[in-house]
Structures are given as structure tokens and as C-alpha cells.
Amino acid sequence: MVDLLITNATVVDGTGAPPVVEAVAVIDGRVVARGADAAGPATRTIDASGLALSPGFIDIHTHYDAQVLWDPLCAPSLLHGVTTVIAGNCGLTLAPIVPGDEDFLTRLLAKVEAIPVEAISAGVSFAWKSFADYLDVLEGALALNVGVLVGHSALRRHVMGEAASEGAATDGQIAEMERLLAEGIEAGGLGFSTSTAKAQVDGDGRPTPPKLAERDEFLALAATAGAHVGTSMEFIPLSAMDGFDEGDAALLRDMSRLAHRSINWNALSITPGASDLHLRQLAVSDQAREEGGRVVPLMVPHNARWRMDFGPMNVGLKLVPGCERLFTLGSAELRAALADPAVRAEIAGHVDAVRGGFAQTIVESIERWVLNDTGAAALSGRVGRTVGELAREAGTTPLDTVLDLAVAADLDVGFVRYRYPEDEWTWARRAELLHDDRVVLGASDAGAHVDSIANAEYPTAALKELVRDRPVFRLEELVRLLSAAPAALYGLTDRGVIRPGAVADLVLFDPDTVGPDLLHFGHDFPAGAAHLVSKAKGIEAVLVSGTEVVRGGRPTGALPGRVLRSGRDTHTVAIS
């Protein structure tokens, strides 16, 4: 007798093979048979008629290091079919830690990754010192699988204290970091992560610790990671988003070549105003391959959306220089200001004056903003329409339309800005890069930037956008890129495919309805902290090791997930 028999499923097995309607049998958390061999009595049977059955999706760039301690689902990832996440990216981990550094690591993670500091402070006990202890705390309390890289910031702080944020390490300090990294990997850490990204600063506004490291420190830690079985590396260099300077490009290539491991970074981007940016970014991968290394860019597959509003979490007009003061006003005062023609003229002037940075991408896209949600019943019929459409209908400017809606809704209104415009040039470039074998899909930052984005939704969003709405991929192609491809990059053993012997991490979904739902704010983080929530449509069931953790779109409460440990759950991936 098998534990679980899934019948009549359209199996999309992760290999890229065409879908086939058949049964799948599971015993002790693993697939034991498919097709005609999957028959006989079963403890539980699921009739999957009309549904696709795929491997669980694998998200290799998340920041759930804190959230997983109070949320075993790593919501909303699990709701979107993600059964494995990799945390500890960008050099940010909560271990190893020296007593007294709890506040530093809390505020560092909160600042860099835009996670409410009050949530981390209330939800993280720091009941550990070593990286091994941290992994042990996670074990047995997970709905999905979690692997964790060992972060450079924690290593540096542990060894150097305050000096980690002040300057270069000595040879002895580097050797001690190597020892701690090796200890973390031997306990199950999946490898090494670091970042010198331009925008990242600590809780006091100082450079993050890796920004003070010199080249020999990065190379020494890469070599240490490469000395262990089943490890990988992740690094976001300072100049990545500008197309890489030669120093950063050479460092990435040399770290990979020295460690004999892949090193990934995020995120590959398309910028119409800099049409060769992605070519310069990809050139680093080609150079690494020629030198015997492997540098892998990650790419967000779907047209990611940012939510903007007029509340305390606003990341829209508040980012426009000159408009900040408005968002220090109370609600009644802000509403009155937005209705004042003189204030509106002032806002318009500030918007027109924006040059460069994220603020420019926001103001340039106002016409494409979509009304996402509102508490004003009179406006509910406009939800889902673009600001441009509403402006033309009302005979006003897009900016005035946004402000009119905010005033009419008594500020209870939210907009969504999509990252990319819907022009053919952008679509062509996106399709080209999404099919590029140098690229791995992901880069979600799930668990981070919870005030503005919810890219944990990328599997369902991509299935809707890139298979159903626009045939960029066949279903089997995209499923492979969301499951087997990231599993192969990290050497995750027996995951990412549906075949006899593979772990039964599975997703049942309706290809005709799968997709993300409207964004909204939840307040269920510790201390009641707000965070953006994205639920899924069309996900009928999610199974981890053969146990249903989501049924009918709702968590079951089961906790079959495990900590994925290097060497036990991973194998070394040859890079040349």
C-alpha cells in the first residue's frame, strides 16, 4: 500500500518533457512510481483531474532568516507553490553571533532588507551563538524546506567587532573568519554569501561590513567554501547594477574559479534607457566560462509589481525629493494638503524636477500605475484600471488623478506600479533573457522589502503572465526553470523533478486560473508590524515530502519541512 496516490494529474515533471496525464505514487515522502506502475491501494488518494502536477518551486534568493523563526510557512512563498527556499543571501545571517551583537544584526537585517525592526526585535530570541545552533533551532519547525548560506557580515562582526565596520581585516582575522565559515558549512550551511551593493548600509547608516573587506578576504572565504562538498556562493558586487567595473567582474570570476563553485548574483535587468546594460552584465558570465569559472545572474521572471499608497509604508511619491515633508503630516492634514491646488502645484513641480534614481522610475510610470485596492466603496469599480485610463476619462493629468483618488478615498487607496512597460522592445528583451541558458530565474528577495514588494509570488505570476497570457514559454519549459534549474544550480539532491526516488515536494495547480491575487497589507508580524501580502489563485495543493501543507489555498498546519544541509542534501556541481 502506498501512502499517497495522485490520479489523473497532468504531470509536468520538471525535466522539460511534455505533460502527460498519469498517476503518481508516494511512500515515505518520496515518489516511488509514475504512470501504469502507480497503482493499487493507497492510504490517501487525490483525484487531480484537470490539474497540473509539478515539482515544488525552488526560490534560491530569499531573506527569511528572521521570519522563519515566527512563521514556519515563510508566507507567502508556500502559498505560491514554493517548497524550498534558500536564505542567508547578501551576506546577511543571524549567526554566528557574539553576545551583545544582537542589536547590530537585528538592525542590519532590518535596514538592508526593509523588514520592520520591531518585528525582528519581538520575533527573534537569538537562542543560539553558532551557525550550527541556529540551524538546529529551525529543525522540526518548518512547513517547507530551508537552506541557509553563511553570511559575510555576521562572520566579520563576530571576528572583528566594531572594527568590522571600519576597515580591512588582518591575516589573523581572515583566518578566523575562514574557521567560522568552515564550521558553519560543516554544520550544514550551503555555502558563502556576501554583498558590497551600493545602497546597502547598516542600522547606523555605515557601510555594511563586507564593504570594508579587501580582495584577499573575499578570495580566502571563497576558497574555504569550495573546500567542502555541495556548496555554492552568492555575491552582489557594488557595480553590478551599472554593468560591472573590471575590479568587481574579476573578483566574481576569480572567486568562482578559485573555489571551483558557481557564484550567483542578482538581478539581471533591462533598462530601455541603457539598452546594452544586460549585455555588459552577461559578459561577465562569458568571461568566467572562458577562465574555468561560472558566474550566474538571477532574473525576476515576471513583471514585478510595487505597491504605493499614502500611508506610513508609502514608497511612491514620498521618494520624490521635496515631497517627503507631506508624509510627516497626520492623515487629516495630508488629505487636506492633497486637495489644496497650491500644494498640488508644488508636488507637480517636484515631480517634474526628478532626475535619476528610483524616484525617476516611479514618476515616469504614473500613467501606468494600476488602482490595486481601496476602502472607498464608491471607487471599487475602478480597481484594476490604470491611472492613464482614468485620467483620460476624467480629463485630468495622471498625477491629479492619483491625488483625486487619494482624497476621494480618504487616503485609503493603493496603487501598483509594474516594473516594465508593455512595449514590444521590452517584451523582446525579456523573452530573450528569460530563455538564455546563462540565466537562472528567481531573485525574489522574498521575506524582504515587505513595505513595497511581494516577489515571493513570482511562480504563480510567471505561470499566468508567461504561459497563459502571453506564450513566452510552454508550461513544461517554465516549470523546469522554476524547479529543476535552481535545484541544479545549488546541487539540491533529488529535488526539482518528479521521478521515482525524488523527494515528493509537489504542487497541484489549475493552469487556467493560477496567478497572484491583489496585494494588501497584513499586520500579523510580531508587534503587529505591517507587511505586504500576496495570496495565490489556482494553487489547489502544495505537498512537502508527500504531506499536504496547503490544501484549497489554505495552510494545513503540517510541518514536514526540513533544514537542507550541505553534503547531506546537496552534491557538488561541476562548473567546467
SVG drawing of the C-alpha trace seen along z (x, -y; Angstrom):
<svg xmlns="http://www.w3.org/2000/svg" viewBox="-20 -78 68 81">
<polyline fill="none" stroke="black" stroke-width="0.4" points="0.0,0.0 1.3,-3.5 0.9,-6.5 -0.4,-8.7 -1.8,-8.2 -2.4,-11.2 -4.5,-10.1 -5.5,-11.7 -2.9,-14.5 -1.3,-16.3 2.2,-15.7 4.7,-18.4 7.8,-16.7 10.4,-19.4 12.6,-17.9 11.1,-19.9 9.3,-16.8 5.8,-17.4 3.0,-17.0 1.3,-13.6 -1.8,-12.6 -1.0,-9.8 -0.8,-8.8 2.0,-9.4 2.6,-7.3 4.4,-8.4 5.8,-6.3 7.7,-7.7 7.9,-11.2 9.3,-10.1 7.9,-9.4 8.0,-5.6 6.1,-5.2 4.5,-7.1 2.1,-6.0 1.0,-2.4 3.3,-1.5 1.5,-3.9 -1.5,-1.7 -3.0,0.3 -4.4,-0.6 -3.4,-3.9 -3.8,-5.4 -4.9,-8.6 -5.9,-9.3 -6.2,-12.7 -8.1,-12.9 -6.2,-15.6 -8.4,-15.7 -8.0,-19.0 -5.0,-20.0 -1.3,-20.2 1.1,-18.4 4.6,-19.9 7.7,-19.7 7.7,-22.2 9.2,-25.5 12.6,-26.5 13.4,-30.1 17.2,-30.5 17.3,-34.2 15.3,-34.9 15.7,-36.7 13.6,-34.6 16.4,-34.3 14.2,-36.1 10.7,-35.5 11.1,-31.7 11.5,-31.8 7.9,-33.0 6.4,-31.8 7.1,-28.2 5.3,-28.7 7.6,-31.5 4.5,-33.2 3.6,-33.9 6.1,-31.7 4.5,-28.4 1.1,-29.7 2.6,-30.2 3.9,-26.7 7.5,-27.2 8.6,-24.2 12.3,-25.1 13.8,-28.5 17.5,-29.5 18.1,-32.2 21.3,-33.9 21.8,-35.8 23.7,-39.1 26.0,-38.3 23.1,-38.7 22.7,-35.9 21.7,-36.0 24.6,-33.6 27.3,-33.2 26.8,-35.8 28.8,-37.1 26.5,-38.0 25.9,-41.7 25.7,-41.9 22.0,-41.0 21.0,-44.7 23.6,-45.1 22.5,-42.1 18.8,-42.9 19.1,-46.5 21.5,-45.5 18.9,-43.0 16.1,-45.4 17.8,-48.3 19.3,-46.5 16.2,-44.4 13.4,-46.8 11.9,-44.5 10.2,-46.2 12.8,-46.3 10.1,-45.9 9.1,-42.6 12.6,-41.2 13.2,-42.5 10.0,-40.9 10.2,-37.7 13.8,-36.7 15.1,-35.3 18.7,-34.8 18.7,-31.4 21.9,-30.5 25.5,-31.5 27.0,-29.3 25.6,-28.8 25.1,-25.1 22.9,-26.2 20.8,-28.4 20.1,-25.6 19.2,-23.3 16.6,-25.9 15.0,-25.8 14.9,-22.0 11.5,-20.4 9.5,-23.7 9.2,-24.1 6.3,-23.7 8.8,-23.9 12.5,-23.2 15.0,-25.9 18.7,-26.0 20.9,-28.8 24.1,-30.3 26.7,-31.6 26.8,-35.4 29.9,-37.5 28.5,-40.3 28.0,-38.0 31.4,-36.4 33.2,-39.7 31.3,-41.2 31.9,-38.0 35.7,-38.2 36.3,-42.0 33.6,-43.6 33.1,-47.3 36.2,-47.2 34.2,-45.2 32.5,-48.4 35.7,-50.4 38.4,-48.9 40.4,-45.9 40.9,-42.7 44.3,-41.3 45.6,-38.0 44.8,-36.5 41.2,-37.9 40.7,-36.5 41.9,-33.1 39.4,-33.2 36.6,-34.0 37.7,-31.1 37.5,-28.8 34.0,-30.1 32.8,-29.7 34.1,-26.1 32.4,-25.4 29.1,-26.8 29.3,-24.8 30.2,-21.6 27.1,-22.1 25.1,-22.3 25.4,-25.8 25.0,-25.7 28.0,-27.9 29.1,-31.6 27.2,-34.8 28.4,-38.4 27.5,-41.8 29.0,-45.2 25.8,-46.5 25.8,-50.3 22.6,-51.0 23.2,-48.7 24.1,-50.3 23.8,-49.1 21.3,-50.3 23.6,-53.3 23.9,-54.3 27.5,-53.0 28.7,-50.7 27.8,-47.0 30.9,-45.0 31.8,-43.4 32.2,-46.8 35.3,-47.2 36.8,-43.9 39.7,-43.7 40.1,-41.3 42.2,-38.8 39.5,-38.4 36.8,-37.5 39.2,-35.1 40.1,-33.3 36.5,-32.8 35.6,-31.6 38.4,-29.0 37.0,-27.9 33.6,-27.4 35.0,-25.4 36.8,-23.1 33.5,-21.5 31.1,-19.2 27.9,-20.5 28.5,-24.3 27.6,-27.4 28.2,-31.1 26.2,-34.3 27.6,-37.8 26.1,-41.2 29.1,-43.5 29.0,-47.2 28.9,-47.9 26.6,-45.0 23.6,-47.2 25.8,-49.5 27.1,-46.7 30.2,-45.8 33.6,-47.6 36.6,-45.4 37.5,-45.0 34.2,-43.5 34.0,-41.4 37.4,-40.0 36.6,-39.3 33.5,-37.3 35.4,-35.3 38.3,-34.7 36.1,-33.6 34.3,-31.1 37.5,-29.8 39.4,-29.5 36.5,-27.7 35.5,-25.6 31.9,-26.6 29.3,-28.7 28.6,-32.2 25.3,-33.8 24.3,-37.5 21.1,-39.4 19.5,-40.8 19.9,-41.0 17.9,-44.0 16.5,-45.5 16.6,-49.3 15.3,-50.9 17.5,-54.0 20.6,-51.8 19.8,-49.2 23.3,-47.5 23.3,-47.1 22.2,-43.5 24.8,-42.7 27.6,-44.1 26.2,-42.2 26.1,-38.9 29.7,-39.5 31.0,-38.6 29.4,-35.1 31.1,-34.6 34.5,-35.7 34.1,-33.4 33.3,-30.4 36.4,-31.1 38.5,-31.1 37.0,-27.9 34.5,-29.6 30.8,-30.1 29.1,-33.4 25.3,-33.1 22.9,-36.1 19.5,-35.7 16.5,-37.3 13.0,-38.1 10.8,-36.3 7.5,-38.2 6.7,-41.9 7.2,-42.6 4.8,-45.0 5.4,-47.6 2.6,-48.8 2.4,-52.6 -0.1,-54.4 -0.4,-57.4 0.1,-55.7 3.2,-55.3 4.6,-52.5 4.5,-54.7 7.3,-54.1 5.8,-56.2 5.6,-60.0 7.4,-60.1 10.6,-59.2 10.3,-62.3 12.7,-64.9 10.7,-67.8 7.6,-65.6 8.9,-64.0 7.5,-66.6 3.9,-65.8 4.3,-62.3 5.1,-63.6 1.6,-65.1 -1.2,-63.3 -3.9,-61.7 -6.4,-64.6 -3.7,-67.2 -2.3,-65.1 -5.7,-64.7 -6.3,-68.4 -2.9,-69.2 -3.5,-66.9 -6.8,-68.7 -5.1,-72.1 -4.3,-73.4 -1.2,-75.2 0.2,-72.1 -0.6,-70.2 1.3,-72.7 4.2,-72.2 4.1,-68.4 3.9,-68.7 7.0,-70.9 8.9,-68.3 7.8,-65.5 8.9,-67.4 12.3,-68.1 13.1,-64.5 16.3,-63.4 17.6,-59.9 17.3,-57.2 14.4,-55.1 12.2,-58.3 12.5,-58.8 11.3,-55.3 8.3,-56.0 7.2,-59.3 7.8,-58.3 5.4,-55.4 2.5,-57.2 0.3,-56.8 0.8,-53.0 0.0,-52.8 -2.9,-50.5 -5.5,-51.1 -5.0,-48.0 -7.3,-48.5 -9.4,-51.0 -11.6,-51.1 -13.9,-53.6 -16.9,-51.6 -17.7,-54.4 -14.3,-53.8 -14.4,-50.0 -15.5,-49.8 -12.2,-51.5 -10.0,-48.8 -7.8,-47.1 -7.8,-50.1 -4.7,-52.2 -4.2,-55.8 -3.8,-56.8 -7.2,-55.4 -8.9,-57.1 -7.1,-60.4 -8.2,-60.4 -11.8,-59.6 -11.8,-62.4 -9.9,-64.9 -7.1,-65.4 -3.4,-64.7 -2.2,-61.3 -0.8,-63.0 -4.0,-64.8 -5.9,-61.6 -3.7,-59.9 -4.3,-62.8 -8.0,-62.9 -8.4,-59.2 -6.4,-59.6 -8.6,-62.5 -11.9,-60.7 -10.8,-57.6 -9.8,-59.5 -6.2,-58.1 -7.4,-54.5 -6.1,-53.7 -3.3,-51.7 -1.6,-51.6 0.6,-49.1 3.5,-50.0 4.7,-47.3 8.4,-47.2 8.4,-47.0 6.3,-48.9 4.3,-46.7 6.2,-47.8 7.5,-45.3 11.2,-46.2 10.9,-45.4 9.0,-42.2 11.5,-41.0 14.5,-41.6 12.7,-40.0 11.9,-36.9 15.4,-36.7 16.9,-36.8 14.4,-34.5 15.4,-31.9 19.1,-32.5 21.0,-29.5 23.3,-31.7 20.4,-33.0 18.5,-31.3 15.1,-32.6 14.4,-33.8 15.9,-36.9 12.7,-37.3 14.1,-38.8 11.2,-37.0 10.9,-38.0 12.5,-41.4 11.2,-44.8 7.9,-44.0 6.7,-47.6 6.6,-47.6 7.0,-44.3 5.9,-40.7 8.0,-39.0 7.5,-35.7 4.6,-35.5 6.9,-35.0 6.0,-31.3 2.3,-31.9 2.8,-35.4 5.1,-33.9 2.8,-31.0 0.0,-33.4 2.0,-36.1 4.5,-34.0 2.4,-30.9 -1.3,-31.7 -1.4,-35.4 1.5,-35.5 3.1,-32.4 6.7,-33.2 7.1,-29.6 5.4,-26.3 4.2,-25.1 6.8,-22.4 9.6,-24.8 8.7,-27.3 8.1,-24.6 11.7,-23.3 13.1,-26.8 11.2,-27.2 12.2,-23.8 14.9,-21.7 17.1,-24.6 17.5,-26.2 17.9,-22.8 20.7,-22.0 22.5,-25.3 22.6,-24.5 23.1,-20.8 19.9,-20.0 19.8,-16.2 16.6,-14.5 14.6,-17.8 13.1,-19.8 11.8,-16.8 9.0,-14.2 10.6,-10.7 10.9,-7.6 13.3,-8.3 12.8,-12.0 11.5,-13.8 7.8,-14.3 7.8,-18.1 4.8,-18.7 2.3,-21.4 -1.1,-20.8 -2.5,-23.8 -5.0,-24.9 -3.2,-26.2 -6.3,-28.1 -6.6,-30.2 -3.2,-30.1 -1.8,-33.6 -1.3,-36.1 -4.1,-37.9 -4.4,-41.6 -1.7,-42.9 -2.8,-44.1 -1.2,-44.8 -1.3,-42.3 -0.5,-43.0 0.3,-39.6 4.1,-40.0 5.4,-40.2 4.5,-43.5 1.7,-43.9 4.2,-45.2 2.7,-45.7 3.9,-43.8 2.7,-43.4 0.7,-40.2 0.2,-38.4 -2.1,-35.4 -2.3,-33.0 -5.1,-31.9 -5.3,-28.4 -3.0,-26.6 -5.0,-23.6 -2.4,-21.8 1.2,-22.0 3.0,-18.9 6.3,-18.8 7.8,-15.3 4.4,-13.9 2.5,-15.8 -0.1,-18.4 0.9,-21.7 -1.5,-23.7 -5.0,-22.4 -7.5,-24.5 -5.3,-27.6 -5.1,-27.3 -2.2,-26.0 -3.0,-22.7 -0.7,-23.3 1.5,-20.3 5.3,-20.9 7.1,-18.3 9.8,-20.7 13.5,-20.2 16.7,-22.2 18.7,-21.3 22.3,-20.8 25.3,-20.8 26.8,-17.4 23.7,-15.6 21.0,-17.3 23.4,-18.7 26.1,-17.5 29.0,-19.3 28.1,-20.7 30.9,-20.7 31.3,-24.1 33.6,-23.1"/>
</svg>
